[in-house]
């Protein structure tokens, strides 16, 4: 609610100043990761949520503060390498 309007203003000003090629640049916002008090219980809760269909793998990865697209791409590369 706060970040997107600020980002939109910033990119519009940078475009007006000739620093960007277009006035709007797409961005994704995600909250920072917070340290778990009991990582095992958190992992088990995420696993249970994924198995019950109330959370996706991408959501579980994002909860850890990582980019799901980057993590899944890395896993794909590792699996392709292992399959050689």
Beta strands, then each sheet from edge to edge (+ up, - down):
end
